Amino acid sequence: MEYGGDFFLGAEMGEENSLKISVVVPFFNEEECAGEVCEEILQVLSPVFGDDWELIAVDDGSEDSTGSVLKGAAAKNSSMRTIHSRERLGQSAALKLGFSVASGKYIGTLDGDGQNDPADLPLLLQQIETMDADMVSGIRVDRHDNWVRRMSSKIANGVRSTILKDKTTDVGCSMRVFRRHCLEDIHLFRNFHRFFPALLVMNGFAVAEVPVNHRPRFSGTSKYGGGINSRLWVGLADLAGVYWLSKRVIQPRAEEDEVTPVGS
């Protein structure tokens, strides 16, 4: 089955047939750890959600054996689905592909390198329900990245927060849970994953944060992200675009008059 083109959420499943949560994980050239990451997610979340969830692993046009590893993992577990992009399109596009087939009432996201702890995801789901938020994002309290990634992330977070005022501490954390209707109401574009909180806030949704665990990579080196150039300078055009959009978004509020018909 092919997926692509216009964005849609949840395929053709109605709300009454939806699962509790869909967990979307993008992978690019992660053959060293893709199988281990999926196995851990399945082992941690299956006892919590039973048959009421799904893992959607998205292969972002990997040039190694990542696709085969994911396919093999899915063949052994009915809670797992795999989507393969024909070419590398980037993390945002990979997430969009995963969202397009997700059938959960909630959508969760994790990184594909094992640095996010799947045991934190039920906590985020609990918080989104108790805090009456539309999205809950993680804050990586104890970062296990090199100093270049930590510094570039700190700079990017500071610049973004100052300009967009989205009140988000750690937008680079991929551990998130959304209510599905939020993703139906925002326009997704290249690199949108860096601006999730701002996009939701400007559309009138409530965003919250909770501390989460952060770990060293299972193996290999980072394929997504990059250094200061990637996280700051390359993102300035996107930041300018999101700022422009935030100043022009329309959120009309109105009430309809209750009129008693003449003669009634």
Disulfide bonds with the S-S distance in Angstrom:
none
